[in-house]
Amino acid sequence: MTTTTALTDTELRQRAQHMRANVLRMGASEAGAHVGGSLSCVDILAVLYMDVLRSADWFILSKGHASAALYAVLAECGWIEEEELDTYAVAGGRLGGHPSIAVPGVEIGTGSLGHGLSVAAGMALGARWDRGDQRTFALLGDGELQEGSVWEAAMFAGQHRLGGLTAIVDRNGWQLSARTEGLEPLADRFRAFGWSCVEVDGHDVTALRTILATSDDRPRVVIAHTVKGRGVGFLEDKVSSHYARLSPAMLTRATRALERS
């Protein structure tokens, strides 16, 4: 994994907005896309890929249904051509509704929710055995935290004090059809398993840069408070934005809303 040259906060925000426009572009495909949850994690991915990740580091998109956001950042960083985004979810193309290792820059195929943290914990333990300084990052949706496998991985990582592991929770408050309030007190749950925890505005690139560049001698979780559908007013904090196929008229409306945000 490699990052681009250093960008200012303003440049990062601009790149993130361009990524959002590309998420909408994929949402207007024949298949549609998980637009809301992709828009909520764009700023996190922009900071990771353009500022934080080093060549040896690993990144796992545990919330694999947000593949549109991942493809957008891969295009932004030059891993894939931007024109390929028009093949999103097209039969025979590389850009599926969930990411595949056929796509440059994708470390592992994901999609079945609740598995990414286990994989990331294994990678972090392997890095320790190799005596390297490799770091592992995993981005999880808050809905998938209801999977027991997440907490088994959290217990394992805490027991082994996997200091090279950072989990980021895209805390947009929604899952497929309902709110996710039942997870609270979320920070205390991770702390109970031996993790350090920090909470942040998941759309504040300045704060994200500082927090994601910081490591600990034990596993670390960053609870990023975000807005589902961020940047497009009529999609924000709406369950209807979870999966959407944007008609030409809706795409125009969404693009104009994004330009005003």
Secondary structure, DSSP 8 states (H G I E B T S, - for coil): ----S---HHHHHHHHHHHHHHHHHHHTSSS-B-HHHHHHTHHHHHHIIIII--TT-EEEESSGGGHHHHHHHHHHTTSS-GGGGGGTT-TT-S--SS--TTSTT--S---STT-HHHHHHHHHHHHHHTT----EEEEEESGGGGSHHHHHHHHHHHHTT-TTEEEEEEE-SB-SSSB-GGG-SHHHHHHHTT-EEEEEETT-HHHHHHHHT---SS-EEEEEE--TTTT-GGGTT-GGGSSB---HHHHHHHHHHHHH-
